[in-house]
């Protein structure tokens, strides 16, 4: 039986006092690629935020990479996030330092000490996303596609079991979007990383079909064979 | 999710420079006031130490008793400086102030000899001077003890009023300084809020994120304090060039203490404000930052 990376049982997802999604049941296995689709405001981002500990899970059960979401507090959240890679629509790179230092910050923050090993790891992930020679650049000197690649490289640093991507192609043109999607699929395939990607870009879903979970009217509908409208 | 591109990225570079300049300016203001307070105190002390008491020596007293009186005055703990004025010196002083020489009319000098002394500043008030006067009451060599009572009362009154005004201004400015520094730093940290959140997103603990920022705050606070001290020293030298009399008021101990307080205040406020801001953004949800 495949290892379960994400599991929610009868979970209610709240954004502040508002109930966004009711009775969510979801199970994602190791190595699976899963789209999270739905109109803006239907709760995709809230669901992802609950999974990476930015929103608390108040009702129902949930576990992500072995962490019980009901037991999350500010002390445990950093350790949950070290098991995940989070990729954002707006990249969220550290804008005051270059790409190498962005990646090294993550390594230092997650307990790496050896400078040589850190340099090797940074070079390794930049190579994986095709940015080997761009480590010295500042984030604002790079194109959107390049910044998104750095974001993905950052997510890969601690060899996570799960990558949560919140509309990673939302700010990119179609060609660049396709490159990013190829990269994500390649990571999922080569390293057995589970990827959950929130999107409303049906062009991308059509081109790169995978399991799809839909948020709609406060409910979550999990249907791998759902037809694309 | 809100969008922010290259423009945001450039703007969000930590604005340490402006924070240092801002904190330096307010510390400078506080230091300037501190220097004025120190000078005012010294000036008050100088005025007080100019209060003169005259102990008139009884006529026809033996030189031995006069010497004993001088000895008595010199041993008093409240005496800062003293001078024995002989009858002849008293006459010269009398004539020197524009009066006719009575020796052309009189056979002998009617002016008494006196021991004039100045009291230490802490004794220059009506109560203490009354006790000083009483100290001489049983002395057979003493005819009368005199001092300018009105001057002493007025002087103390003015000094008390000026001290009170300076105290109120100092407290007011100190509060303003703390609020201004806190505001300046919080503004600088506000521009770092996404940076802090991003650090948190990649699994950094609160301690790991706050530590370098706190360290930076301590360094920046110290730099601001030193810049402000540099400014104050410049002002002191410039004003001493302009009004050389001020140099006499210079009190190295108090100035050093003030400089230490300025640096400590810079470090303390800078650290507390930074840590509070970082913690605030660490506790905030991502969506609340926009």
Interface residues (C-beta under 8 A of the other chain):
Chain A: X15 X45 X49 X52 X54 X55 X74 X75 X77 X78 X79 X80 X81 X82 X84 X86 X88 X89 X90 X92 X93 X94 X95 X96 X105 X106 X108 X109 X110 X138 X139 X140 X144 X154 X158 X166 X167 X171
Chain B: X1 X2 X3 X4 X5 X6 X8 X9 X10 X12 X13 X14 X194 X195 X197 X198 X199 X200 X201 X202 X203 X204 X205 X206 X208 X209 X282 X283 X285 X286 X287
